[in-house]
Structures are given as structure tokens and as C-alpha cells.
Amino acid sequence: MAHGSGYETEDSSANGCEDDSSGSLAWNHMWLFCEVLFLLITTLFTNMVNKEQVKVNTHRARDEYQE
């Protein structure tokens, strides 16, 4: 428990180290967030396109059926 006496100084220096690592960590989180956002947007866009395509196909099939 020798480290217990110098815990506060170690903690403050650890915070200093954390600031450096959290900077890159925040960048990693931001990169991950951007990636997830990009995937979400592309997924939603693909779903919208597919729904529109289904509508078009449904209307086309309905028109062919009525003729």
C-alpha cells in the first residue's frame, strides 16, 4: 500500500495521461460514430429505395393486370 500515500499525485498524473489518451479515444469514438451514422444513412436510403421500387413494381403489376 505504498502507492496509497501518493495516490492523489498519481491520480492527477494519471488524469494527465488520460487527457492524451482520451483525445485519441474521443477521435476514435467520433470516427466510430461517423461510421455508424454513415451505415445508418445508407441503410435507411437503401430501405427507402427498395420501398419505392416495390411501389413501382406493385403499380406496374397492377397496371398490367388491369390491361
mmCIF file of the N, C-alpha and C atoms, coordinates in Angstrom:
data_MODEL
# 
_entry.id   MODEL 
# 
loop_
_atom_site.group_PDB 
_atom_site.id 
_atom_site.type_symbol 
_atom_site.label_atom_id 
_atom_site.label_alt_id 
_atom_site.label_comp_id 
_atom_site.label_asym_id 
_atom_site.label_entity_id 
_atom_site.label_seq_id 
_atom_site.pdbx_PDB_ins_code 
_atom_site.Cartn_x 
_atom_site.Cartn_y 
_atom_site.Cartn_z 
_atom_site.occupancy 
_atom_site.B_iso_or_equiv 
_atom_site.pdbx_formal_charge 
_atom_site.auth_seq_id 
_atom_site.auth_comp_id 
_atom_site.auth_asym_id 
_atom_site.auth_atom_id 
_atom_site.pdbx_PDB_model_num 
ATOM 1   N N  . MET A 1 1  ? 0.831   -1.204 0.000   1.00 0.00 ? 1  MET A N  1 
ATOM 2   C CA . MET A 1 1  ? 0.000   0.000  0.000   1.00 0.00 ? 1  MET A CA 1 
ATOM 3   C C  . MET A 1 1  ? 0.862   1.250  0.000   1.00 0.00 ? 1  MET A C  1 
ATOM 4   N N  . ALA A 1 2  ? 2.085   1.164  -0.489  1.00 0.00 ? 2  ALA A N  1 
ATOM 5   C CA . ALA A 1 2  ? 2.952   2.337  -0.527  1.00 0.00 ? 2  ALA A CA 1 
ATOM 6   C C  . ALA A 1 2  ? 2.397   3.355  -1.517  1.00 0.00 ? 2  ALA A C  1 
ATOM 7   N N  . HIS A 1 3  ? 1.677   2.857  -2.517  1.00 0.00 ? 3  HIS A N  1 
ATOM 8   C CA . HIS A 1 3  ? 1.122   3.763  -3.516  1.00 0.00 ? 3  HIS A CA 1 
ATOM 9   C C  . HIS A 1 3  ? -0.033  4.569  -2.946  1.00 0.00 ? 3  HIS A C  1 
ATOM 10  N N  . GLY A 1 4  ? -0.640  4.093  -1.862  1.00 0.00 ? 4  GLY A N  1 
ATOM 11  C CA . GLY A 1 4  ? -1.795  4.766  -1.274  1.00 0.00 ? 4  GLY A CA 1 
ATOM 12  C C  . GLY A 1 4  ? -1.456  6.174  -0.825  1.00 0.00 ? 4  GLY A C  1 
ATOM 13  N N  . SER A 1 5  ? -0.236  6.401  -0.315  1.00 0.00 ? 5  SER A N  1 
ATOM 14  C CA . SER A 1 5  ? 0.125   7.720  0.189   1.00 0.00 ? 5  SER A CA 1 
ATOM 15  C C  . SER A 1 5  ? 0.234   8.725  -0.959  1.00 0.00 ? 5  SER A C  1 
ATOM 16  N N  . GLY A 1 6  ? 0.721   8.286  -2.089  1.00 0.00 ? 6  GLY A N  1 
ATOM 17  C CA . GLY A 1 6  ? 0.883   9.197  -3.222  1.00 0.00 ? 6  GLY A CA 1 
ATOM 18  C C  . GLY A 1 6  ? -0.227  9.050  -4.240  1.00 0.00 ? 6  GLY A C  1 
ATOM 19  N N  . TYR A 1 7  ? -1.384  8.606  -3.755  1.00 0.00 ? 7  TYR A N  1 
ATOM 20  C CA . TYR A 1 7  ? -2.490  8.316  -4.679  1.00 0.00 ? 7  TYR A CA 1 
ATOM 21  C C  . TYR A 1 7  ? -2.956  9.568  -5.411  1.00 0.00 ? 7  TYR A C  1 
ATOM 22  N N  . GLU A 1 8  ? -3.051  10.699 -4.668  1.00 0.00 ? 8  GLU A N  1 
ATOM 23  C CA . GLU A 1 8  ? -3.580  11.920 -5.281  1.00 0.00 ? 8  GLU A CA 1 
ATOM 24  C C  . GLU A 1 8  ? -2.674  12.397 -6.412  1.00 0.00 ? 8  GLU A C  1 
ATOM 25  N N  . THR A 1 9  ? -1.363  12.388 -6.176  1.00 0.00 ? 9  THR A N  1 
ATOM 26  C CA . THR A 1 9  ? -0.450  12.846 -7.226  1.00 0.00 ? 9  THR A CA 1 
ATOM 27  C C  . THR A 1 9  ? -0.476  11.870 -8.393  1.00 0.00 ? 9  THR A C  1 
ATOM 28  N N  . GLU A 1 10 ? -0.542  10.577 -8.070  1.00 0.00 ? 10 GLU A N  1 
ATOM 29  C CA . GLU A 1 10 ? -0.623  9.589  -9.151  1.00 0.00 ? 10 GLU A CA 1 
ATOM 30  C C  . GLU A 1 10 ? -1.917  9.776  -9.941  1.00 0.00 ? 10 GLU A C  1 
ATOM 31  N N  . ASP A 1 11 ? -2.983  10.084 -9.209  1.00 0.00 ? 11 ASP A N  1 
ATOM 32  C CA . ASP A 1 11 ? -4.280  10.250 -9.863  1.00 0.00 ? 11 ASP A CA 1 
ATOM 33  C C  . ASP A 1 11 ? -4.249  11.458 -10.795 1.00 0.00 ? 11 ASP A C  1 
ATOM 34  N N  . SER A 1 12 ? -3.641  12.558 -10.326 1.00 0.00 ? 12 SER A N  1 
ATOM 35  C CA . SER A 1 12 ? -3.590  13.751 -11.171 1.00 0.00 ? 12 SER A CA 1 
ATOM 36  C C  . SER A 1 12 ? -2.708  13.500 -12.394 1.00 0.00 ? 12 SER A C  1 
ATOM 37  N N  . SER A 1 13 ? -1.606  12.790 -12.193 1.00 0.00 ? 13 SER A N  1 
ATOM 38  C CA . SER A 1 13 ? -0.748  12.490 -13.339 1.00 0.00 ? 13 SER A CA 1 
ATOM 39  C C  . SER A 1 13 ? -1.447  11.492 -14.258 1.00 0.00 ? 13 SER A C  1 
ATOM 40  N N  . ALA A 1 14 ? -2.217  10.578 -13.655 1.00 0.00 ? 14 ALA A N  1 
ATOM 41  C CA . ALA A 1 14 ? -2.971  9.618  -14.470 1.00 0.00 ? 14 ALA A CA 1 
ATOM 42  C C  . ALA A 1 14 ? -4.016  10.366 -15.296 1.00 0.00 ? 14 ALA A C  1 
ATOM 43  N N  . ASN A 1 15 ? -4.605  11.397 -14.686 1.00 0.00 ? 15 ASN A N  1 
ATOM 44  C CA . ASN A 1 15 ? -5.573  12.205 -15.433 1.00 0.00 ? 15 ASN A CA 1 
ATOM 45  C C  . ASN A 1 15 ? -4.890  12.902 -16.599 1.00 0.00 ? 15 ASN A C  1 
ATOM 46  N N  . GLY A 1 16 ? -3.653  13.347 -16.361 1.00 0.00 ? 16 GLY A N  1 
ATOM 47  C CA . GLY A 1 16 ? -2.904  13.971 -17.443 1.00 0.00 ? 16 GLY A CA 1 
ATOM 48  C C  . GLY A 1 16 ? -2.690  12.991 -18.581 1.00 0.00 ? 16 GLY A C  1 
ATOM 49  N N  . CYS A 1 17 ? -2.367  11.761 -18.231 1.00 0.00 ? 17 CYS A N  1 
ATOM 50  C CA . CYS A 1 17 ? -2.192  10.732 -19.257 1.00 0.00 ? 17 CYS A CA 1 
ATOM 51  C C  . CYS A 1 17 ? -3.522  10.432 -19.925 1.00 0.00 ? 17 CYS A C  1 
ATOM 52  N N  . GLU A 1 18 ? -4.581  10.424 -19.124 1.00 0.00 ? 18 GLU A N  1 
ATOM 53  C CA . GLU A 1 18 ? -5.913  10.140 -19.667 1.00 0.00 ? 18 GLU A CA 1 
ATOM 54  C C  . GLU A 1 18 ? -6.319  11.206 -20.678 1.00 0.00 ? 18 GLU A C  1 
ATOM 55  N N  . ASP A 1 19 ? -5.920  12.449 -20.403 1.00 0.00 ? 19 ASP A N  1 
ATOM 56  C CA . ASP A 1 19 ? -6.267  13.517 -21.339 1.00 0.00 ? 19 ASP A CA 1 
ATOM 57  C C  . ASP A 1 19 ? -5.677  13.220 -22.716 1.00 0.00 ? 19 ASP A C  1 
ATOM 58  N N  . ASP A 1 20 ? -4.421  12.771 -22.730 1.00 0.00 ? 20 ASP A N  1 
ATOM 59  C CA . ASP A 1 20 ? -3.788  12.438 -24.007 1.00 0.00 ? 20 ASP A CA 1 
ATOM 60  C C  . ASP A 1 20 ? -4.501  11.268 -24.672 1.00 0.00 ? 20 ASP A C  1 
ATOM 61  N N  . SER A 1 21 ? -4.748  10.214 -23.884 1.00 0.00 ? 21 SER A N  1 
ATOM 62  C CA . SER A 1 21 ? -5.367  9.025  -24.466 1.00 0.00 ? 21 SER A CA 1 
ATOM 63  C C  . SER A 1 21 ? -6.826  9.298  -24.800 1.00 0.00 ? 21 SER A C  1 
ATOM 64  N N  . SER A 1 22 ? -7.494  10.128 -23.982 1.00 0.00 ? 22 SER A N  1 
ATOM 65  C CA . SER A 1 22 ? -8.903  10.404 -24.241 1.00 0.00 ? 22 SER A CA 1 
ATOM 66  C C  . SER A 1 22 ? -9.044  11.260 -25.499 1.00 0.00 ? 22 SER A C  1 
ATOM 67  N N  . GLY A 1 23 ? -7.999  12.022 -25.820 1.00 0.00 ? 23 GLY A N  1 
ATOM 68  C CA . GLY A 1 23 ? -8.037  12.779 -27.069 1.00 0.00 ? 23 GLY A CA 1 
ATOM 69  C C  . GLY A 1 23 ? -8.128  11.840 -28.253 1.00 0.00 ? 23 GLY A C  1 
ATOM 70  N N  . SER A 1 24 ? -7.254  10.837 -28.277 1.00 0.00 ? 24 SER A N  1 
ATOM 71  C CA . SER A 1 24 ? -7.307  9.861  -29.363 1.00 0.00 ? 24 SER A CA 1 
ATOM 72  C C  . SER A 1 24 ? -8.540  8.986  -29.219 1.00 0.00 ? 24 SER A C  1 
ATOM 73  N N  . LEU A 1 25 ? -8.947  8.736  -27.964 1.00 0.00 ? 25 LEU A N  1 
ATOM 74  C CA . LEU A 1 25 ? -10.137 7.927  -27.715 1.00 0.00 ? 25 LEU A CA 1 
ATOM 75  C C  . LEU A 1 25 ? -11.370 8.663  -28.235 1.00 0.00 ? 25 LEU A C  1 
ATOM 76  N N  . ALA A 1 26 ? -11.434 9.970  -27.972 1.00 0.00 ? 26 ALA A N  1 
ATOM 77  C CA . ALA A 1 26 ? -12.558 10.765 -28.465 1.00 0.00 ? 26 ALA A CA 1 
ATOM 78  C C  . ALA A 1 26 ? -12.559 10.753 -29.992 1.00 0.00 ? 26 ALA A C  1 
ATOM 79  N N  . TRP A 1 27 ? -11.381 10.828 -30.580 1.00 0.00 ? 27 TRP A N  1 
ATOM 80  C CA . TRP A 1 27 ? -11.279 10.773 -32.045 1.00 0.00 ? 27 TRP A CA 1 
ATOM 81  C C  . TRP A 1 27 ? -11.774 9.428  -32.550 1.00 0.00 ? 27 TRP A C  1 
ATOM 82  N N  . ASN A 1 28 ? -11.384 8.339  -31.838 1.00 0.00 ? 28 ASN A N  1 
ATOM 83  C CA . ASN A 1 28 ? -11.855 7.006  -32.221 1.00 0.00 ? 28 ASN A CA 1 
ATOM 84  C C  . ASN A 1 28 ? -13.366 6.913  -32.092 1.00 0.00 ? 28 ASN A C  1 
ATOM 85  N N  . HIS A 1 29 ? -13.899 7.482  -31.006 1.00 0.00 ? 29 HIS A N  1 
ATOM 86  C CA . HIS A 1 29 ? -15.353 7.462  -30.819 1.00 0.00 ? 29 HIS A CA 1 
ATOM 87  C C  . HIS A 1 29 ? -16.037 8.249  -31.925 1.00 0.00 ? 29 HIS A C  1 
ATOM 88  N N  . MET A 1 30 ? -15.453 9.390  -32.285 1.00 0.00 ? 30 MET A N  1 
ATOM 89  C CA . MET A 1 30 ? -16.042 10.219 -33.335 1.00 0.00 ? 30 MET A CA 1 
ATOM 90  C C  . MET A 1 30 ? -15.992 9.472  -34.667 1.00 0.00 ? 30 MET A C  1 
ATOM 91  N N  . TRP A 1 31 ? -14.886 8.825  -34.933 1.00 0.00 ? 31 TRP A N  1 
ATOM 92  C CA . TRP A 1 31 ? -14.735 8.049  -36.176 1.00 0.00 ? 31 TRP A CA 1 
ATOM 93  C C  . TRP A 1 31 ? -15.767 6.937  -36.208 1.00 0.00 ? 31 TRP A C  1 
ATOM 94  N N  . LEU A 1 32 ? -15.917 6.240  -35.069 1.00 0.00 ? 32 LEU A N  1 
ATOM 95  C CA . LEU A 1 32 ? -16.895 5.155  -34.966 1.00 0.00 ? 32 LEU A CA 1 
ATOM 96  C C  . LEU A 1 32 ? -18.301 5.706  -35.153 1.00 0.00 ? 32 LEU A C  1 
ATOM 97  N N  . PHE A 1 33 ? -18.567 6.852  -34.515 1.00 0.00 ? 33 PHE A N  1 
ATOM 98  C CA . PHE A 1 33 ? -19.881 7.480  -34.624 1.00 0.00 ? 33 PHE A CA 1 
ATOM 99  C C  . PHE A 1 33 ? -20.179 7.845  -36.074 1.00 0.00 ? 33 PHE A C  1 
ATOM 100 N N  . CYS A 1 34 ? -19.196 8.406  -36.763 1.00 0.00 ? 34 CYS A N  1 
ATOM 101 C CA . CYS A 1 34 ? -19.371 8.768  -38.176 1.00 0.00 ? 34 CYS A CA 1 
ATOM 102 C C  . CYS A 1 34 ? -19.624 7.522  -39.021 1.00 0.00 ? 34 CYS A C  1 
ATOM 103 N N  . GLU A 1 35 ? -18.889 6.456  -38.723 1.00 0.00 ? 35 GLU A N  1 
ATOM 104 C CA . GLU A 1 35 ? -19.077 5.207  -39.469 1.00 0.00 ? 35 GLU A CA 1 
ATOM 105 C C  . GLU A 1 35 ? -20.481 4.661  -39.264 1.00 0.00 ? 35 GLU A C  1 
ATOM 106 N N  . VAL A 1 36 ? -20.925 4.646  -38.004 1.00 0.00 ? 36 VAL A N  1 
ATOM 107 C CA . VAL A 1 36 ? -22.265 4.133  -37.686 1.00 0.00 ? 36 VAL A CA 1 
ATOM 108 C C  . VAL A 1 36 ? -23.323 5.011  -38.342 1.00 0.00 ? 36 VAL A C  1 
ATOM 109 N N  . LEU A 1 37 ? -23.107 6.328  -38.279 1.00 0.00 ? 37 LEU A N  1 
ATOM 110 C CA . LEU A 1 37 ? -24.055 7.256  -38.891 1.00 0.00 ? 37 LEU A CA 1 
ATOM 111 C C  . LEU A 1 37 ? -24.120 7.022  -40.396 1.00 0.00 ? 37 LEU A C  1 
ATOM 112 N N  . PHE A 1 38 ? -22.966 6.833  -41.015 1.00 0.00 ? 38 PHE A N  1 
ATOM 113 C CA . PHE A 1 38 ? -22.909 6.583  -42.456 1.00 0.00 ? 38 PHE A CA 1 
ATOM 114 C C  . PHE A 1 38 ? -23.652 5.297  -42.802 1.00 0.00 ? 38 PHE A C  1 
ATOM 115 N N  . LEU A 1 39 ? -23.413 4.245  -42.005 1.00 0.00 ? 39 LEU A N  1 
ATOM 116 C CA . LEU A 1 39 ? -24.094 2.968  -42.243 1.00 0.00 ? 39 LEU A CA 1 
ATOM 117 C C  . LEU A 1 39 ? -25.597 3.124  -42.063 1.00 0.00 ? 39 LEU A C  1 
ATOM 118 N N  . LEU A 1 40 ? -25.993 3.880  -41.035 1.00 0.00 ? 40 LEU A N  1 
ATOM 119 C CA . LEU A 1 40 ? -27.415 4.090  -40.774 1.00 0.00 ? 40 LEU A CA 1 
ATOM 120 C C  . LEU A 1 40 ? -28.065 4.822  -41.938 1.00 0.00 ? 40 LEU A C  1 
ATOM 121 N N  . ILE A 1 41 ? -27.405 5.868  -42.426 1.00 0.00 ? 41 ILE A N  1 
ATOM 122 C CA . ILE A 1 41 ? -27.948 6.646  -43.543 1.00 0.00 ? 41 ILE A CA 1 
ATOM 123 C C  . ILE A 1 41 ? -28.046 5.782  -44.790 1.00 0.00 ? 41 ILE A C  1 
ATOM 124 N N  . THR A 1 42 ? -27.000 5.028  -45.081 1.00 0.00 ? 42 THR A N  1 
ATOM 125 C CA . THR A 1 42 ? -27.039 4.186  -46.285 1.00 0.00 ? 42 THR A CA 1 
ATOM 126 C C  . THR A 1 42 ? -28.105 3.109  -46.156 1.00 0.00 ? 42 THR A C  1 
ATOM 127 N N  . THR A 1 43 ? -28.275 2.568  -44.941 1.00 0.00 ? 43 THR A N  1 
ATOM 128 C CA . THR A 1 43 ? -29.306 1.548  -44.728 1.00 0.00 ? 43 THR A CA 1 
ATOM 129 C C  . THR A 1 43 ? -30.689 2.143  -44.934 1.00 0.00 ? 43 THR A C  1 
ATOM 130 N N  . LEU A 1 44 ? -30.917 3.311  -44.337 1.00 0.00 ? 44 LEU A N  1 
ATOM 131 C CA . LEU A 1 44 ? -32.222 3.964  -44.488 1.00 0.00 ? 44 LEU A CA 1 
ATOM 132 C C  . LEU A 1 44 ? -32.475 4.312  -45.946 1.00 0.00 ? 44 LEU A C  1 
ATOM 133 N N  . PHE A 1 45 ? -31.454 4.823  -46.615 1.00 0.00 ? 45 PHE A N  1 
ATOM 134 C CA . PHE A 1 45 ? -31.587 5.188  -48.025 1.00 0.00 ? 45 PHE A CA 1 
ATOM 135 C C  . PHE A 1 45 ? -31.912 3.953  -48.862 1.00 0.00 ? 45 PHE A C  1 
ATOM 136 N N  . THR A 1 46 ? -31.218 2.854  -48.578 1.00 0.00 ? 46 THR A N  1 
ATOM 137 C CA . THR A 1 46 ? -31.468 1.605  -49.311 1.00 0.00 ? 46 THR A CA 1 
ATOM 138 C C  . THR A 1 46 ? -32.890 1.121  -49.069 1.00 0.00 ? 46 THR A C  1 
ATOM 139 N N  . ASN A 1 47 ? -33.338 1.208  -47.806 1.00 0.00 ? 47 ASN A N  1 
ATOM 140 C CA . ASN A 1 47 ? -34.706 0.799  -47.491 1.00 0.00 ? 47 ASN A CA 1 
ATOM 141 C C  . ASN A 1 47 ? -35.714 1.661  -48.237 1.00 0.00 ? 47 ASN A C  1 
ATOM 142 N N  . MET A 1 48 ? -35.474 2.971  -48.277 1.00 0.00 ? 48 MET A N  1 
ATOM 143 C CA . MET A 1 48 ? -36.381 3.873  -48.990 1.00 0.00 ? 48 MET A CA 1 
ATOM 144 C C  . MET A 1 48 ? -36.417 3.519  -50.469 1.00 0.00 ? 48 MET A C  1 
ATOM 145 N N  . VAL A 1 49 ? -35.256 3.291  -51.051 1.00 0.00 ? 49 VAL A N  1 
ATOM 146 C CA . VAL A 1 49 ? -35.179 2.949  -52.475 1.00 0.00 ? 49 VAL A CA 1 
ATOM 147 C C  . VAL A 1 49 ? -35.909 1.637  -52.725 1.00 0.00 ? 49 VAL A C  1 
ATOM 148 N N  . ASN A 1 50 ? -35.708 0.661  -51.841 1.00 0.00 ? 50 ASN A N  1 
ATOM 149 C CA . ASN A 1 50 ? -36.380 -0.627 -52.000 1.00 0.00 ? 50 ASN A CA 1 
ATOM 150 C C  . ASN A 1 50 ? -37.887 -0.470 -51.898 1.00 0.00 ? 50 ASN A C  1 
ATOM 151 N N  . LYS A 1 51 ? -38.356 0.348  -50.949 1.00 0.00 ? 51 LYS A N  1 
ATOM 152 C CA . LYS A 1 51 ? -39.795 0.565  -50.802 1.00 0.00 ? 51 LYS A CA 1 
ATOM 153 C C  . LYS A 1 51 ? -40.356 1.224  -52.052 1.00 0.00 ? 51 LYS A C  1 
ATOM 154 N N  . GLU A 1 52 ? -39.631 2.229  -52.566 1.00 0.00 ? 52 GLU A N  1 
ATOM 155 C CA . GLU A 1 52 ? -40.079 2.894  -53.795 1.00 0.00 ? 52 GLU A CA 1 
ATOM 156 C C  . GLU A 1 52 ? -40.117 1.899  -54.942 1.00 0.00 ? 52 GLU A C  1 
ATOM 157 N N  . GLN A 1 53 ? -39.117 1.042  -55.005 1.00 0.00 ? 53 GLN A N  1 
ATOM 158 C CA . GLN A 1 53 ? -39.053 0.044  -56.069 1.00 0.00 ? 53 GLN A CA 1 
ATOM 159 C C  . GLN A 1 53 ? -40.230 -0.914 -55.955 1.00 0.00 ? 53 GLN A C  1 
ATOM 160 N N  . VAL A 1 54 ? -40.562 -1.295 -54.725 1.00 0.00 ? 54 VAL A N  1 
ATOM 161 C CA . VAL A 1 54 ? -41.710 -2.182 -54.506 1.00 0.00 ? 54 VAL A CA 1 
ATOM 162 C C  . VAL A 1 54 ? -42.985 -1.481 -54.948 1.00 0.00 ? 54 VAL A C  1 
ATOM 163 N N  . LYS A 1 55 ? -43.113 -0.188 -54.618 1.00 0.00 ? 55 LYS A N  1 
ATOM 164 C CA . LYS A 1 55 ? -44.296 0.572  -55.045 1.00 0.00 ? 55 LYS A CA 1 
ATOM 165 C C  . LYS A 1 55 ? -44.383 0.581  -56.563 1.00 0.00 ? 55 LYS A C  1 
ATOM 166 N N  . VAL A 1 56 ? -43.265 0.876  -57.214 1.00 0.00 ? 56 VAL A N  1 
ATOM 167 C CA . VAL A 1 56 ? -43.236 0.935  -58.678 1.00 0.00 ? 56 VAL A CA 1 
ATOM 168 C C  . VAL A 1 56 ? -43.619 -0.420 -59.252 1.00 0.00 ? 56 VAL A C  1 
ATOM 169 N N  . ASN A 1 57 ? -43.035 -1.480 -58.711 1.00 0.00 ? 57 ASN A N  1 
ATOM 170 C CA . ASN A 1 57 ? -43.346 -2.824 -59.201 1.00 0.00 ? 57 ASN A CA 1 
ATOM 171 C C  . ASN A 1 57 ? -44.803 -3.169 -58.952 1.00 0.00 ? 57 ASN A C  1 
ATOM 172 N N  . THR A 1 58 ? -45.334 -2.762 -57.800 1.00 0.00 ? 58 THR A N  1 
ATOM 173 C CA . THR A 1 58 ? -46.734 -3.047 -57.480 1.00 0.00 ? 58 THR A CA 1 
ATOM 174 C C  . THR A 1 58 ? -47.649 -2.320 -58.449 1.00 0.00 ? 58 THR A C  1 
ATOM 175 N N  . HIS A 1 59 ? -47.363 -1.042 -58.698 1.00 0.00 ? 59 HIS A N  1 
ATOM 176 C CA . HIS A 1 59 ? -48.183 -0.273 -59.640 1.00 0.00 ? 59 HIS A CA 1 
ATOM 177 C C  . HIS A 1 59 ? -48.076 -0.859 -61.041 1.00 0.00 ? 59 HIS A C  1 
ATOM 178 N N  . ARG A 1 60 ? -46.870 -1.239 -61.410 1.00 0.00 ? 60 ARG A N  1 
ATOM 179 C CA . ARG A 1 60 ? -46.655 -1.796 -62.742 1.00 0.00 ? 60 ARG A CA 1 
ATOM 180 C C  . ARG A 1 60 ? -47.443 -3.103 -62.886 1.00 0.00 ? 60 ARG A C  1 
ATOM 181 N N  . ALA A 1 61 ? -47.363 -3.951 -61.861 1.00 0.00 ? 61 ALA A N  1 
ATOM 182 C CA . ALA A 1 61 ? -48.091 -5.226 -61.895 1.00 0.00 ? 61 ALA A CA 1 
ATOM 183 C C  . ALA A 1 61 ? -49.590 -4.967 -61.915 1.00 0.00 ? 61 ALA A C  1 
ATOM 184 N N  . ARG A 1 62 ? -50.038 -3.970 -61.165 1.00 0.00 ? 62 ARG A N  1 
ATOM 185 C CA . ARG A 1 62 ? -51.459 -3.643 -61.121 1.00 0.00 ? 62 ARG A CA 1 
ATOM 186 C C  . ARG A 1 62 ? -51.918 -3.139 -62.488 1.00 0.00 ? 62 ARG A C  1 
ATOM 187 N N  . ASP A 1 63 ? -51.101 -2.296 -63.120 1.00 0.00 ? 63 ASP A N  1 
ATOM 188 C CA . ASP A 1 63 ? -51.450 -1.770 -64.449 1.00 0.00 ? 63 ASP A CA 1 
ATOM 189 C C  . ASP A 1 63 ? -51.515 -2.903 -65.466 1.00 0.00 ? 63 ASP A C  1 
ATOM 190 N N  . GLU A 1 64 ? -50.539 -3.801 -65.405 1.00 0.00 ? 64 GLU A N  1 
ATOM 191 C CA . GLU A 1 64 ? -50.538 -4.929 -66.344 1.00 0.00 ? 64 GLU A CA 1 
ATOM 192 C C  . GLU A 1 64 ? -51.751 -5.819 -66.112 1.00 0.00 ? 64 GLU A C  1 
ATOM 193 N N  . TYR A 1 65 ? -52.147 -5.964 -64.855 1.00 0.00 ? 65 TYR A N  1 
ATOM 194 C CA . TYR A 1 65 ? -53.289 -6.825 -64.527 1.00 0.00 ? 65 TYR A CA 1 
ATOM 195 C C  . TYR A 1 65 ? -54.585 -6.204 -65.055 1.00 0.00 ? 65 TYR A C  1 
ATOM 196 N N  . GLN A 1 66 ? -54.676 -4.866 -64.969 1.00 0.00 ? 66 GLN A N  1 
ATOM 197 C CA . GLN A 1 66 ? -55.898 -4.183 -65.420 1.00 0.00 ? 66 GLN A CA 1 
ATOM 198 C C  . GLN A 1 66 ? -56.000 -4.177 -66.937 1.00 0.00 ? 66 GLN A C  1 
ATOM 199 N N  . GLU A 1 67 ? -54.886 -4.207 -67.626 1.00 0.00 ? 67 GLU A N  1 
ATOM 200 C CA . GLU A 1 67 ? -54.922 -4.234 -69.088 1.00 0.00 ? 67 GLU A CA 1 
ATOM 201 C C  . GLU A 1 67 ? -55.323 -5.603 -69.544 1.00 0.00 ? 67 GLU A C  1 
# 
